[in-house]
Structure formats: structure tokens, C-alpha cells
Amino acid sequence: MRSIHNARRRFLANLGAAALLAPALARSAWGQAAPMPGAGPMFDVRAFGATGDGKTIDSPAINHAIQEAAIKGGLVYVPAGTYACYSLRLASAVVLYIDAGATLLAADTPREGTASGYDAAESNAPWEAFQDFGHNHWHNSLIWGENIHDVAILGPGLIWGRGLSRGHDDADLPIAEAPGVGNKGIALKNCHNVILRDFSMLACGHFAILATGVDNFTIDNLKIDTNRDGIDIDCCRNVRVSNCSVNSPWDDAICPKSSFALGYARVTENVTIANCYVTGGYQVGSLLDGGFKRLAEGVEDHGWQRTGRIKCGTESNGGFKNIALSNCIFEDCRGFALETVDGGIIEDVTLTGLTMRNIRNAPLFLRLGARMRGPEGMAIGSLRRVLISNVTCHAPDNDMPSILSGIADHPIEDVKISDCYFLQKGGGSAETAALQPTERPAEYPEPARFGPLPAQHFYVRHARNVEFSGVELAAVAADARPAFWLGDVNGADLHHLKLPASRGAAVMLNDVSGFRATGNRDLRDISIEQAVSHLQL
């Protein structure tokens, strides 16, 4: 226990040294940093043979520096230069500081595999069938750490995953990587007390950051401009994500998950995501270089629709508890998704202060399903106590409603949406308004898979105790679909709403009981206790 405390003290001292590093660093003739007052020594990677020429493989030298810092206590310093690397292995009580002008470059490898290259993808048997290849392995990464603590990656430098695989083949089908091929920028497993702060990440493969079973985890002020997932937070506890900007056109930007990759169902809980900007609207690299070059309309990648959102799921064996999302901006991406389809429980979630612009599908997607990708015998999960407020969504090209959907006998419960503004494209037809959508409880949970829906703004199915208050709904063009379509709902309140111009009913009720509408513009006050069907209001 004393050694752990000593390592913790060294780690905190090195964090303080890192904060003063840029203006105060002094170096010996060998390039090794002199210690800051009160801190352990600083290990300049050039003193261990790193060249920073962008061609020489510098990972052996950097790993040597990390090993020395782990033994003696200290900070590993990466000065300006481009350091081509294979796998870098983090250690406890070590700070890795990437200075301004420094790039950790993922070196190229042949996609058919190599005897050298990145560390081997370790076995995760017998759990590998329950999540994709990328979620089952951590060592085949540019930077990785397992069973470590009190660790930080800091500094204004860049991590560039040029040589990393996206985890898909040329037809965009998932693949198992060949030996020696890396597919993640940073991967962490079963760690605690971890800080990632201030650096940038470019084109970092399947995951820029994959954290599985990481507790007391801080991610702050990162800029991520990548070709698949940005930040995946899987089976983690006590996580703070703040002040980050993520451009990820072809996959999710910030994505809490709760897979079975640890061999048991572990909840992701006590997570805050605040003051972040997520988008899928820019060419990869143009966020970091400040060019902000937009993807041309209609440009997709092997059929993928631009993504770039914040999503809880799809992997959801353990579920999600105590999740708070605040003061975030979504632009040119899909909407917020909250999904449990593998048996996990979602409860106590708040979203507040979201600005959403040019959303590409359902602005809000709350889904309780039964994909059940996990060990046999698991029960269907639950989704309850979700509060959403102060959201503005301007999506003039989007004709898909928000979706709140459970499944028969497993409703979502206790959802309140208040003080929001949603603008949609509108223009839906009477034929679409008359649809009775097929339920697909076992399918992958994605809004587009629901097909055309008979609602303009909110499609609510299999729900209990839902409330909308102080919400304004608008459309560019008049729509024949109702603003609300409710099916198998017990307890629904619509209060003080402003509804869009419509060529049909404002609300459609199918097997709905305990319904109240009061104080709404263009909708008469009404209270219905017994179940009704095919009722238009």
C-alpha cells in the first residue's frame, strides 16, 4: 500500500511539473530534462535514442524512457519532431508529455500482416463473440495500457494514426486485423486515475480512444479529427469528458458503451459530458488545420451516412447509470442516441443545454430493444428516468422524427422533455401518415432501420409516463403526418406546446391511456383515461 501511495505522490508531482514544462524546461547536453522543483526526473526520449525524423522507428527508445520513468518516477518528455512508432506501452505513475511541434506518428504496416509492427491482438476468449474485433483487443494500438494507475498523457502535441487500420475492408465490412496491424490510437483496459488532456488526434483508426474498465477518468480539451470512432468509454466509472471537439464523419464522436468485453456485464456510470462540440460534417483533417472544409452533400464512405454524434450504446450488456450531458453542440451529424438492446439497465440520465444544427436523422433516439448480444439467459433491460431540457434543434433537411421506443411488455418509462425547440423539413405525405410500422426488436438499433414513420416530430411506442412541456415544434413545409404518433402508451402529458402547421391531425393515439393535453396551441384540451385507438386529435 505504501508503494502505491508513493507512486501516487510522484504522479501528482509530475502533473505539476508538466503544467510548468513548456516555459521552464531545462536540458542537459544529452537532452535529458533537468528535474523541476519537487518533481521526479524528466526523461527526454531523445536521450534514449529517439530521432524524431519521421522515418526511424522510435518506439523502442520511447518505451525505454517509459520503463525508466516507471522505475525511478518521472515524466517522459517528447520534444518537437515526428516520432514514427509502433506500440507504446504505458506504465503506472508516468506522465507522457507531448510538446508543441511533437507528433507521435503511427508507422505504416502492410494490411496483410507483418512479423514486426504493432503488438499482437491478445486473446479475449471466450468473450470475443459478444462484440466486434476492435472491442476485444487493446494491445494492437499505437499507445496502450492495461492494469495501470495514475497515468496521464498531456501536452499540445499531436497523435497521428496514419498507419492504423479503420477495422474495415475496402467494402467497409468488419475485419479481424492481421498480425502486426494496429487499429487504435489509445487503448486502456482495467485502469484507474487516468488523465488525457490538451493534445490533438488525427485519423486514428477504428478508435481514437478506447477505454474499457477505466475508473476515475478525465478527458479534457482534446481535438480529435478522425476516420472512425472518436472516444469510446466502455464499462467505465466516474468519467469526465469536457471541452473536446470531435469530427468523425464515419462513426460516433463520443460513445459511452457497456460491452461484455471484460467477461462480465459492467455498468458504465457516473459520466459527465460537458462543453463539447461533435460533428460529422468536415473532411478529416480540416478541423485540426482550421480549414473546416465541409464534406460535399451526398458524399458518403462505402454507403456510410455521416455520423459524428454522441451515443450511449450500441454495446449495452451492463447498461448506463447516472449520465449527464450538458452544453454540447451537435452539427452536421446524427442526433443523440440512448440505447439498451443487450440486457442492460439505463436509468437516471439528463440532457440539458444542447444546440443541434443540420441533424441527419432522429434528433433524439431512445431505444429499448432485444438484440441480446451476450451470454444466453440474459434478461431484457430497461430504460427509465430520462430528463431532456433546453434543446434547440434546427434541422431543415431532416424528415425523420425523434424516436422513443421500447418493445411490447418492456416499455421505456419516465421520460420528460421540456423547454425545447425542434425544426424539421416537413412535407410528409398522407400515405406515410397512415403507416403502421413493423417492429424490429432484435435488429441493430439505428433510427434509419425503422423505415418511414408516421410522425413528423415524435414517434413514441411502448412507453409509460412520458411528458412534453414548453416544447415548440416547427417545419419548413406543411406535413400530413401528426406531430405526435403514440402507440401502446400509458400516461402521456402534452402541456403548453406550440405545434407546427399540419395538413392532418396534430396527434395520433393508438392503444393509449392516461392521456392529457392542456394549454397547447392548435390542440384542444382533453383528458382520456381508458385506452383508445385510431383517435386523431
N, C-alpha and C positions, 0 to 999 in steps of 0.2 A: 504493500500500500504506500509506503514511503517513497518508493521509486516512482510510482505513478504521480504522486504529489510533486516530486521534484521535476519530473518531465513536464507537468502542467505549468510549474513556475517558469521553467525555461521557455516553454512555448509562449507564455504571455509576455515574457521579456522580449522575445524575438518579434512578437507582433508590434511592440512599442518601437523596437529598432527599425522594423520595416516602414513604420509611419514616417520616420525621420531619414530613411535611407537615401532618397534621391538628392536632397541638398547637402547631406552631411557625410556621405561615404568617403572614406579614405582608403587607398590601396597600397599594398607593399609592392616592391619591384617585381614580385612574382604574380601580381594581380590578385592576391588574396586580400579580402576586405579586412581592415582593422576592426576590432570589436567596438560597438557603441557602448557608452557607459551603462553598466547594469545588465548588459546582454551577453549571451554567449558569442563565440566567434562566428564570423560570416565566411562562408565558403564560396568563393568566386569559381564558377565552373571552369574558367579558363586556366586556373591553377591546377586543374586535374586533367588538362589536355583538350578541352573543348575548343574548337576553332571558330565557330560561328560564321563559316564561309558559305553555308548553304549547300555544300556538296559532301563534305566529310560527315560520316555518321557519328554524331556527338553523344548519343545516348549512353555508351559505356562510361564516358567521362562524367556526365551529369549524374548517372546512377552512383558512381563512386563518391561524388560530392554529397549526395543524399545519404549514403551509408555512413560517411564520416560525420555528417551533421547529426544523424540519429544516435551515434555512439557518444559524441562529445557534447552535443547540444549546440544548436546554432541555426543560422539562416543560410539557405542556398541561394546565391545571387547569380542571376542570368543577365549579363550586361548587353548592350546593344550588339546586334548581329543576328544572323539567321542560323539556327541550330537544327540541322536535319537529324531526326531521331526516329528510332523505333520505340518500344515500350519503355516508359519511365516509371519506376516503382516508388511510390510514396512510402514514407515511414512515419511513425508516431513522433510527436513533439518536434516536427520540422516545418519551417516556413519556406516555401518556394516563391521567390520574388522575381518576377519577370519585368525588367526595367523598360522604360520608354525606348523605342527603337529595337527592342529584342523580339524575335519571333521564334517560338518553338514550332518547327515545321514537321508534320508527319511525312516521313520519307515514303517514296513510291515503292510498291511491291507488285509483282505480276499477279493478276487476279486468279490465275490457275494455281497459285501457291508457290511457296519457296521454303527452302530449308533454313533460311535465316529469317529476317523480318521481325514481325511483332510476336510477343509472347503467345503461346498456344492458347486457344479457347479451351478452358478447363471443362471437365465434365460436370454436368449438373443433374446426372441421373439420380433417381428415376423421375425427376420433375420436368424434364425437358418438353414433354408433350403438351404442357399446360400453358405455354407462352412461346412467342416467336424466338428464333435463334438469338437475336440480339439481346433479349432479356435474360437469357440463360447463361451468359458468359461476360466476364469483366476483364480478364487478363489480356484479351486481344484488343488493346486500346493504346492510344498514344500515352496517356497518363492513367495509372490505376493504383488503387489502394484497397486492401482487404484486412479486416480486423485491426484497424489502426485507430488512433485517437489523437486529439489535439493537433490538428494538421491544418495548414492554410496554403492557398495559392493566391498571391496578391500581385499587384503592380499594374502599370498602364500598358504592358506589352500585349503581344498577340499570340494566340494559339491557332495555327493554320493547319487544317486537316487535309491538305492537298492529296496525300497518298491514301486516305481512308476510303473504304467502300461504303456505299449507301445501303448495303444489305439487300439489294435487288439486282436482278439481271437486266439485260437490255430491254426486256419486255415488261419490266417493273414487277416481276414476280419475286416473292421472298426466296432467299437462297441461304444455304449454310456455307459460311466462308471457308475457303481452302486454308490449309496450314500457312502460318506466317502473314496472313492478311489481317489488318486491323480495321475496325468499323466504328470506333467511338473516340471522341476527344478525351473525355474524362469519365472514368468509371470507378465507382466506390461501392463496396459491399461490407455490411456489418461494421460500420464505423460510428464514432461519436465525437462531438466537439470539432466540427469542420467548418471552415470559413473559405468561401470563394468570393473575391472582391476585386473590382476595378479593371480587370483585363477584358480583352475582346477575343471573340472566336469566329473563325471563318471556315465555312464549308467542312464541317466536322463529322461527316459520315452519317451513319444511322442515328446516332445520338451525339449531340454536342456534349451533354452531361447526362449520365445515367447514374442515379444514386438509389441503391437498394438496401433497405435496412439501415439507414443512416439517421441517427438521432442528434438533436441539438445542432442543427444545420442552418448556416446562414449563407445566402446567395445575394450579393448586393452590387449594384452598379455595373453589371455586365452588359456588354453589347455583343449580341450573337446574331450572325448573318449566315444562315446555314442551309444545306440542301436536303435535310430531313428534320427529325425532331430537334427542338432546342433543349429544353430542360425537362427531364423525366424524374419524378420524385416518387419512388416506388417503395411501399411498406416502410415509410419513414415517419418519424415522430418529432414534434417540436421543430418546425421548419419555418424560416422567414425568408421569403423571396421579395426583394424590394428594388425599385429604381432600375429595373432592367429593360432593355429594348431588344426584341427578338423579331427578326424577319425570317420566316420559314415557310416559303410558298408551298412546299410539297409535303408538309406534315405539321404536327402540332407544335406550338411555340412553347407553352408551359403546360405540363401534363402530369398532375398527380395520378398515381396508379396504385393498385394493391394486388399484385400478382401472386402466384404460388411459387415464385422462383426461389424462395428461401426454404421450401419444403413444408410450409405451413401457412395458413391464412393469417396474415398480419395486417391489422388496420393501419391506414395512413391517417394520422390525426394531429390536431393542434397545428394547423398550417395556415399561415397568412401570406397572401399575395397582394402587394400594395404598390401603387405608383409605377406600374409597368406599362409598356407600350408593346403590343403584339400586332403583327401584320403578315400577310402573305402576298402583298401587292408589289414587291420590288424585286428586281433582278438580284440574284445572290451576289453580294459584294458591294452593292451600291448603297446600303445603309452605312457600312463602315467607311467607305470613301467619301461619304457626304453627297454623292451624286443623286441618290434617291431616284434611280431610273425605274420607271414603272414597267411591269410586265404588260405586254400588249394584250388587249382584250382577246379572249379566245385562246390564248397561248396556254397550253397545258403540258404536262410531262407524262407521256405514255398513258394518257387518259386520266391522270390525277387532277382533280379540281383543286385550286389553290386552297390552302388550309390556314395555317398561321394563328390558330385560336388558343384559348385556354380551355382545357378539358380535364375533367376528372373521369378516368376510365381510359380505354375500354376494360383493360385488365382490372377485375374488381372482386377477387376472391375474399379479400379481407375487409373491403369497404372503406368508408371515409367518415370521420367524425370531427366535428369542431373545425370547420373550414371557413375562412373569412377572406373574401375578395373585395378590394376597395380601391377606388381612384385609379382605375386602369382604362386604357384606350385600346379598342379593337378597330383596326382599319383594313379594308380590303381583305377580309378573311371570313371564315365561317364564324357562327355565333358561339356563345358559351354552351358547353355540354357538361351535364352531370349524369353519369351513367353507372348503374349497377346491374350487371347481367350474369355474374358468375357466383352469386350467392352471398355477396357482402351486404352489409347494412350501411346506408347513407343516412346520417342524421345530424342536425344542428349545423346548417350551412347558411351563411349570409353573404349576399352580394349587394354592394351599395356604391353609388358614385361611379357608374360605368358610362363611358362615352363610346358608342359604336357607330361606325360610319362605313357605308358600302358593304354591308354584311351580305354574304353569298348564299346563305341558306337560313335555316331556322335561327332567329336571333337568340332564343332560349330553347334548350333541348334537355328536358328532364325525362330520363328513361329508366324504368324498372323492367328488366326482361329476364329471359330464362335461357341464355346461351349455355350456361353451366359448363364452362371450360375449366375443368378441375377434377379432383378425385370423385369417384362415384359416391352417391349418397348425400351430397351436399344439398341443403335446403335452399329454396328461392329466397332472395334477400328482401330488403325493404328500403323504402325511400320516404323520409318524413322530416318535418320541421325545417323548411327551406323558406327564408325571407329574402325577397328581392325588392330593392327600392332605389329610387333616384337613378334610373337608367334612361339614357336618351339614345335612340337607335334610328339613324337616318339611312334607309336602305331603298332608294328609289328604283333599283333594278331587280329587287328580290320579290318573288311572288310566293314564297314558302312561309307559312305561319310558324310561330313558336309552337312547340310540341311538348305537352305534359302527358306522358302516357305510362301507365302501369300495364298489367295484364289481368285477365279475369281472375278473381279471388285474391289478387295481390295488388291492391291499389296503391298509388302514391298518396301521401297524406300530409295535411297541414302545410299547405303552400300559400304564401301571401305575397302578392305583387302590388306595389304601391308607388305612387308619385313617379310615374314613368311616361315617356313619350316614344311611340313607335310609328314610323312612316314606312309603308311598303309600296310596291309597284301598283298593286290592284289589277283590275281588268279581268278577273276570273269569270268564267262562263257559268251559265245555269247548269250545264251538263256536269261541270266539276262540282258545283254546289250540291248536286244530287247524289254524289258518290257515297258508297258505304265501304270504306277502305278495308282491305284484307289485313288481318293481324298476322304479324310475323314475330312471335315472341322469342324464337330460338335463333333468329338471324343476327348478324353483326349490327350493332346499334348505331346507325348513321341516319340522319334526317332524310337524305335523298332516297333511302330504301323504303320509306313509307309510300313513295309514289305521290301522285297528285292528291291533294287533300281538300276536303270540302269546307275549309275555313280560311278566312282572309288573314286573321291575326293570331288566334289562339285555338289550337286543336287539343282538347282535353278529354282523355279517355281513361277509364278505370281510375278514379280519384275520389278521395274523401276529404272534405273540409278544405276547399280552395276559396281564396278571396282575392278580388281585384278591387282596388280603391284608388281614386285620384289618378287614373290612367287615361291618357289621350291617345287615340288611335286614328291614324290618317292614311290616306292613299293618294297616289298620283292620279289614278283613274278609278272611276266608279267600278264596283265589283259586285257580281251576282252572288258571291259566297257570303255567308254570315260572318260577322266579325268574330263571333264565338261559336264553335261547334262543341257541344258537350255530350259525351256518351258514357253511360254507366258511372254517373257521378252522384254521390250522396253528400249534400252540403256544399252549395256554391253561392257566393255572395258577390254581386256586382254593385259597387257603390260609387257614385259621383264620377262616372266615366263620360268621356266625350268620344262618340263613336263616329266612324268615317261615313262618308256618303256611300249609299248602297243601292243596288238595283234589286235587292231581295230583302230577306229578313235580317235583323240585326243579330239574333241569337237563334240557334237551333238546339233543341233539347231532345235527347234520345235516352230513355231509361234514366231520367234524372229526378231526384227527390231532394227535398230540403233546399229549394232554390229561392233566392230573394234578389230582387233588383230594386234599388231605391236611389232617387236623386240623379238619374242618368239622363244625359241629353239624347233625345231621339229614341228613348226606350221608356215605356210606361212603367210605373211602379207595380210590382207584382210579387206575390208570395205563394209558393207552391210547396205543399208538404208531401203529398203522395207522388209516387213515381209517374211520370208522363213520358210519352214517346211521340216523335214526329210532330212536336209542337214548335211552331215558329213564332218568334216574338219580334 
